[in-house]
Amino acid sequence: MIAFIARRLIAAVILLVAVSAVTFAIFFVLPQLATGGGPDSLAGKYVGRTATPEIVHDVAVKLGFWDPLPLQYWHWLKAVFVGSTYNYGPATAVCPAPCLGYSYITQQPVWPDLLDRAPVTFSLAIGAAVLWVLMGVSTGVLSALRRGTFFDRAAMGISLAGVSLPIFFTGLVCLAFLSYQLRITAPGGSYVSFFTNPGRWAFFLLLPWVTLAFQFSANYARLTRAGMLETMNEDYIRTARAKGLAERTVVVKHGLRGALTPLLTIFGLDVGLLLGGAVLTESTFSLKGLGKYSIDAINAGDLPKVLGVVLFAATFVVLANLIVDILYAVVDPRVRT
C-alpha cells in the first residue's frame, strides 16, 4: 500500500510539472504569436498604451520576456517556491512565495487574491457535492430496485432533464421562483464565512447548492442505477441472499459497494474542477469566487490572473485524482499491484 501511494505521489508531481509547462506556454507564447508583437506585447500590459516602443522594449527586457523560453519557465517555476521580483520600469514589485504571477491591471500578486476568493468556491463545491452525492446515489439505488415502475421512469426523466439543461437556465429559473416569488432562499450575491455565522453561510449558499447539485446528481443517479442493475445480478449477490443476509445488508454492503466504484473517478474530477472555480454558477448567482475571478480576468485581458486560476484548478484536479486512486486501493485491493 505504501509503495502504491508513493508511485501515485510521484506521478502526481510529474503531472503537475507537465501541466504547468503547457499552461505557461499557452499564456506566454500563444499571445505573442497571436498579436505578432513578440515579447514586447506582453510588457505593454504593464506600462500602458501611452508608453513609447523603446520604453516597452526596455520593460520587456527587465521582466525577462526576451530570455529563452526554458529560462523564463524556470524563473516562473522557481518563483512559485521562493518568490520573485518584477521590475516593470517605474517601480519594482516583490511577489512573495508562493508567487503564481503578478497582475497587469492591479499590479498586485495573484496568490492573495486566490486565497481571498477560495473560501467562496470551496463552500460552494463542498456543499453541492454533499447534496448531489446524497440525491444522486439514493435516487439511483431506488430506481434500480424499482426498475420499470413509475418512480423509476420519473426519476430517470428528471435526471435526463438535469443533465441536459444548462446551469445558467436552471439557476435563473430557481432565482425567479424560489427567491423572488416564494422568497425561500437568498437571491445570491452575498457570502458570509462559515466561521462567522454558519446559519447565514448556509442560507446564502442554499440556492447555488441546489442548482449545482441538480445538474450533477442527475448524472450520478443514472450511473448508480446502471451500476446497481449490473451488480445486483452478480453471483455473489445471489450467494449473499442464499446465506440469509438481510436485504438491506445485501443492497448496501455488497451491491452498492460494487456500483460505487466507477463513481469515484467522476466524483474526483467533478470536485477538483469545482474547487478550481464554478464559473457558470458563480456568474449566475454573482458569487465572488474563483470562477467569477477568472471571468473578470479574461475580460480585462489580465493573463497572470488567468494563469494563476488555471494552475490552482489543475492542482486540485490532480490532488482529487490522487485521492481517488488511494480510495480505489482501499475499495478494491487488486489495483494496488
C-alpha positions as CSV (number, residue, x, y, z in Angstrom):
1,M,0.0,0.0,0.0
2,I,2.8,2.4,0.9
3,A,4.6,1.7,-2.4
4,F,1.3,2.2,-4.3
5,I,0.8,5.6,-2.7
6,A,4.5,6.6,-3.4
7,R,4.1,5.8,-7.1
8,R,0.9,7.8,-7.3
9,L,2.6,10.8,-5.5
10,I,5.5,10.7,-7.9
11,A,3.1,10.6,-10.9
12,A,1.1,13.5,-9.5
13,V,4.2,15.7,-9.1
14,I,5.3,14.9,-12.7
15,L,1.8,15.6,-14.0
16,L,1.7,19.0,-12.2
17,V,5.0,20.0,-13.7
18,A,3.8,19.0,-17.2
19,V,0.5,20.9,-16.7
20,S,2.4,24.0,-15.5
21,A,4.8,23.8,-18.5
22,V,1.9,23.5,-21.0
23,T,-0.1,26.3,-19.3
24,F,2.9,28.6,-19.2
25,A,3.4,28.1,-23.0
26,I,-0.3,28.8,-23.6
27,F,-0.4,32.0,-21.7
28,F,3.1,33.4,-22.5
29,V,3.8,32.1,-26.0
30,L,0.5,31.9,-27.8
31,P,-0.4,35.6,-27.1
32,Q,2.8,36.7,-28.7
33,L,2.1,34.6,-31.8
34,A,-1.5,35.8,-32.0
35,T,-0.6,39.5,-31.8
36,G,2.7,39.2,-33.7
37,G,4.2,41.7,-31.3
38,G,6.7,39.4,-29.7
39,P,7.7,39.7,-26.1
40,D,7.1,43.4,-26.2
41,S,3.4,42.8,-26.5
42,L,3.4,41.2,-23.0
43,A,5.3,44.1,-21.5
44,G,2.9,46.6,-22.9
45,K,0.3,45.4,-20.4
46,Y,2.5,46.7,-17.5
47,V,3.4,50.1,-18.9
48,G,0.1,51.1,-20.5
49,R,-0.8,52.3,-24.0
50,T,0.8,55.7,-23.9
51,A,4.4,54.3,-23.5
52,T,6.8,54.6,-26.4
53,P,8.1,51.4,-28.1
54,E,11.5,52.0,-26.5
55,I,10.1,52.0,-23.0
56,V,8.0,48.9,-23.7
57,H,11.1,47.1,-25.0
58,D,13.1,48.1,-22.0
59,V,10.5,46.8,-19.6
60,A,10.2,43.6,-21.6
61,V,14.0,43.1,-21.2
62,K,13.8,43.8,-17.5
63,L,10.9,41.4,-17.0
64,G,12.9,38.7,-18.8
65,F,10.4,38.3,-21.7
66,W,13.3,38.2,-24.1
67,D,15.1,35.4,-22.3
68,P,14.9,31.9,-23.8
69,L,11.6,30.2,-23.1
70,P,13.1,27.4,-20.9
71,L,14.8,30.0,-18.8
72,Q,11.6,32.0,-18.5
73,Y,9.8,28.9,-17.4
74,W,12.4,28.1,-14.9
75,H,12.3,31.6,-13.4
76,W,8.5,31.4,-13.2
77,L,8.5,27.9,-11.7
78,K,11.1,29.0,-9.1
79,A,9.0,32.0,-8.2
80,V,6.3,29.6,-7.0
81,F,8.5,28.3,-4.3
82,V,10.9,31.2,-3.4
83,G,9.0,34.3,-4.8
84,S,10.2,36.8,-7.4
85,T,10.8,40.5,-8.1
86,Y,9.1,42.3,-11.0
87,N,10.9,45.3,-12.5
88,Y,8.4,46.8,-14.8
89,G,10.0,50.2,-15.3
90,P,8.6,52.9,-13.0
91,A,8.9,50.6,-10.0
92,T,10.0,47.3,-8.7
93,A,7.4,44.9,-7.1
94,V,8.1,42.0,-4.8
95,C,5.9,38.9,-5.2
96,P,6.5,36.7,-2.2
97,A,6.2,32.9,-2.4
98,P,4.1,31.2,-3.5
99,C,4.1,33.6,-6.5
100,L,1.6,32.5,-9.1
101,G,2.0,35.7,-11.1
102,Y,1.8,39.4,-10.9
103,S,-1.3,41.2,-12.2
104,Y,-1.0,43.5,-15.2
105,I,-4.0,45.6,-14.1
106,T,-3.9,45.9,-10.3
107,Q,-0.2,45.4,-10.1
108,Q,-0.6,43.1,-7.1
109,P,0.4,39.4,-6.6
110,V,-2.2,36.9,-7.7
111,W,-1.9,34.5,-4.8
112,P,-3.5,36.7,-2.1
113,D,-6.5,37.2,-4.5
114,L,-6.9,33.5,-4.9
115,L,-6.8,33.0,-1.1
116,D,-9.5,35.7,-0.7
117,R,-11.8,34.1,-3.3
118,A,-11.1,30.4,-2.5
119,P,-13.4,30.1,0.6
120,V,-16.4,31.1,-1.6
121,T,-15.6,28.5,-4.2
122,F,-14.8,25.8,-1.6
123,S,-18.0,26.4,0.2
124,L,-20.0,26.2,-3.0
125,A,-18.2,23.0,-4.2
126,I,-18.3,21.1,-0.9
127,G,-21.9,21.9,-0.1
128,A,-23.1,21.0,-3.6
129,A,-21.0,17.8,-3.6
130,V,-22.7,16.5,-0.4
131,L,-26.1,17.2,-1.9
132,W,-25.5,15.7,-5.3
133,V,-24.0,12.5,-3.8
134,L,-26.9,12.0,-1.4
135,M,-29.5,12.9,-4.0
136,G,-27.9,11.1,-7.0
137,V,-26.9,7.8,-5.2
138,S,-30.1,7.4,-3.3
139,T,-32.2,8.1,-6.4
140,G,-30.1,5.7,-8.5
141,V,-30.4,2.9,-5.9
142,L,-34.2,3.2,-5.5
143,S,-34.6,3.4,-9.3
144,A,-32.6,0.2,-9.7
145,L,-34.5,-1.7,-7.0
146,R,-37.8,-0.5,-8.5
147,R,-36.9,-0.9,-12.1
148,G,-39.8,-0.3,-14.6
149,T,-42.0,1.4,-12.0
150,F,-43.4,5.0,-12.2
151,F,-40.8,6.2,-9.8
152,D,-38.0,4.7,-12.0
153,R,-39.3,6.4,-15.1
154,A,-40.0,9.7,-13.4
155,A,-36.6,9.8,-11.7
156,M,-34.7,9.0,-14.9
157,G,-36.7,11.6,-16.8
158,I,-35.8,14.3,-14.3
159,S,-32.2,13.1,-14.4
160,L,-32.2,13.5,-18.2
161,A,-33.5,17.0,-17.8
162,G,-30.9,17.8,-15.2
163,V,-28.1,16.6,-17.4
164,S,-29.5,18.4,-20.5
165,L,-30.4,21.8,-19.0
166,P,-27.5,24.3,-18.7
167,I,-26.7,25.6,-15.2
168,F,-27.5,29.3,-16.1
169,F,-31.0,28.3,-17.2
170,T,-31.9,26.3,-14.1
171,G,-30.2,28.9,-12.0
172,L,-32.3,31.7,-13.4
173,V,-35.5,29.6,-13.0
174,C,-34.7,28.9,-9.4
175,L,-33.9,32.5,-8.8
176,A,-37.2,33.6,-10.2
177,F,-39.4,31.2,-8.3
178,L,-37.5,30.3,-5.1
179,S,-36.0,33.7,-4.4
180,Y,-38.1,36.5,-6.0
181,Q,-41.6,34.9,-5.8
182,L,-41.6,32.5,-2.9
183,R,-38.7,34.2,-1.0
184,I,-37.5,30.9,0.4
185,T,-33.8,31.4,-0.5
186,A,-31.4,34.3,-0.8
187,P,-31.2,35.8,-4.3
188,G,-27.4,35.4,-4.4
189,G,-24.5,37.9,-4.5
190,S,-23.8,37.5,-0.7
191,Y,-21.4,35.4,1.2
192,V,-20.8,35.0,4.9
193,S,-17.9,32.9,6.3
194,F,-18.8,29.7,7.9
195,F,-16.8,30.6,11.0
196,T,-18.6,34.0,11.3
197,N,-22.2,32.7,11.1
198,P,-22.9,29.1,9.9
199,G,-26.6,29.7,9.6
200,R,-26.2,32.7,7.3
201,W,-23.4,30.9,5.4
202,A,-25.8,28.0,4.5
203,F,-28.7,30.3,3.8
204,F,-26.8,32.4,1.3
205,L,-25.4,29.3,-0.5
206,L,-28.5,27.1,-0.4
207,L,-29.8,28.1,-3.8
208,P,-26.5,27.7,-5.6
209,W,-26.0,24.4,-3.9
210,V,-29.4,23.1,-5.0
211,T,-28.9,24.4,-8.6
212,L,-25.5,22.9,-8.9
213,A,-26.5,19.6,-7.2
214,F,-29.5,19.2,-9.5
215,Q,-27.2,19.1,-12.6
216,F,-24.6,16.8,-11.1
217,S,-26.9,14.5,-9.2
218,A,-28.7,13.7,-12.4
219,N,-25.6,12.1,-13.9
220,Y,-24.8,10.3,-10.6
221,A,-28.4,8.9,-10.4
222,R,-28.1,7.4,-13.9
223,L,-24.7,5.9,-13.3
224,T,-25.7,4.5,-9.9
225,R,-28.8,2.9,-11.4
226,A,-26.8,1.3,-14.2
227,G,-24.2,0.1,-11.8
228,M,-26.7,-1.3,-9.4
229,L,-28.7,-3.2,-12.2
230,E,-25.4,-4.8,-13.2
231,T,-24.2,-5.6,-9.7
232,M,-27.4,-7.0,-8.3
233,N,-27.4,-9.7,-11.0
234,E,-23.9,-11.0,-10.0
235,D,-23.4,-14.4,-8.5
236,Y,-22.1,-13.1,-5.2
237,I,-25.3,-11.2,-4.6
238,R,-27.4,-14.4,-5.0
239,T,-24.9,-16.1,-2.7
240,A,-25.4,-13.4,-0.1
241,R,-29.1,-13.8,-0.3
242,A,-28.9,-17.6,-0.1
243,K,-26.9,-17.2,3.2
244,G,-29.9,-15.4,4.7
245,L,-28.5,-11.9,4.9
246,A,-31.0,-9.1,5.3
247,E,-31.9,-7.4,2.0
248,R,-30.6,-4.1,3.4
249,T,-27.2,-5.6,4.0
250,V,-27.2,-7.2,0.6
251,V,-28.0,-3.9,-1.2
252,V,-25.8,-1.6,0.8
253,K,-22.8,-3.7,1.8
254,H,-22.5,-5.9,-1.3
255,G,-24.4,-4.3,-4.2
256,L,-23.8,-0.6,-3.6
257,R,-20.1,-1.0,-2.9
258,G,-19.5,-2.6,-6.3
259,A,-21.7,0.0,-8.0
260,L,-20.0,3.0,-6.4
261,T,-16.5,2.1,-7.7
262,P,-16.9,3.9,-11.1
263,L,-18.4,6.9,-9.4
264,L,-15.2,7.6,-7.5
265,T,-13.5,8.6,-10.7
266,I,-16.0,11.2,-11.9
267,F,-16.5,12.4,-8.3
268,G,-12.8,13.2,-8.0
269,L,-12.8,15.1,-11.3
270,D,-16.1,17.0,-10.6
271,V,-15.0,18.2,-7.2
272,G,-11.5,19.0,-8.4
273,L,-12.8,21.1,-11.2
274,L,-15.3,22.9,-9.0
275,L,-12.6,23.7,-6.4
276,G,-10.8,25.4,-9.3
277,G,-13.8,27.6,-9.9
278,A,-17.5,27.0,-10.7
279,V,-17.6,29.6,-13.5
280,L,-21.2,29.5,-14.6
281,T,-22.7,29.0,-11.1
282,E,-20.7,31.9,-9.6
283,S,-21.6,34.1,-12.6
284,T,-25.3,33.3,-12.4
285,F,-25.5,34.0,-8.6
286,S,-22.9,36.8,-8.6
287,L,-20.7,34.9,-6.1
288,K,-17.2,36.4,-5.9
289,G,-15.3,33.1,-6.1
290,L,-12.5,31.8,-8.3
291,G,-14.8,31.3,-11.3
292,K,-16.0,34.9,-11.2
293,Y,-12.4,36.0,-10.7
294,S,-11.2,34.2,-13.8
295,I,-14.1,35.6,-15.9
296,D,-13.2,39.1,-14.8
297,A,-9.5,38.5,-15.6
298,I,-10.3,37.2,-19.1
299,N,-12.5,40.2,-19.8
300,A,-9.7,42.5,-18.6
301,G,-7.0,40.6,-20.5
302,D,-5.1,40.0,-17.3
303,L,-3.2,36.9,-18.2
304,P,-1.3,36.3,-14.9
305,K,-4.6,36.1,-13.1
306,V,-6.0,33.6,-15.5
307,L,-2.8,31.6,-15.4
308,G,-3.0,31.5,-11.6
309,V,-6.5,30.2,-11.6
310,V,-5.7,27.6,-14.1
311,L,-2.8,26.3,-12.1
312,F,-4.9,26.5,-8.9
313,A,-7.6,24.4,-10.6
314,A,-5.1,21.9,-12.1
315,T,-3.6,21.3,-8.7
316,F,-6.9,20.4,-7.2
317,V,-7.8,18.1,-10.1
318,V,-4.5,16.3,-9.7
319,L,-5.0,16.0,-5.9
320,A,-8.5,14.8,-6.4
321,N,-7.4,12.1,-8.8
322,L,-4.6,11.1,-6.3
323,I,-7.2,10.7,-3.5
324,V,-9.5,8.7,-5.9
325,D,-6.6,6.3,-6.7
326,I,-6.0,5.8,-3.0
327,L,-9.7,5.2,-2.4
328,Y,-9.7,2.7,-5.2
329,A,-6.9,0.8,-3.5
330,V,-9.0,0.7,-0.3
331,V,-12.2,-0.4,-2.0
332,D,-10.5,-2.9,-4.4
333,P,-7.1,-4.2,-3.3
334,R,-6.5,-5.6,-6.8
335,V,-5.5,-2.1,-8.1
336,R,-2.5,-1.9,-5.7
337,T,-0.4,-4.2,-7.9
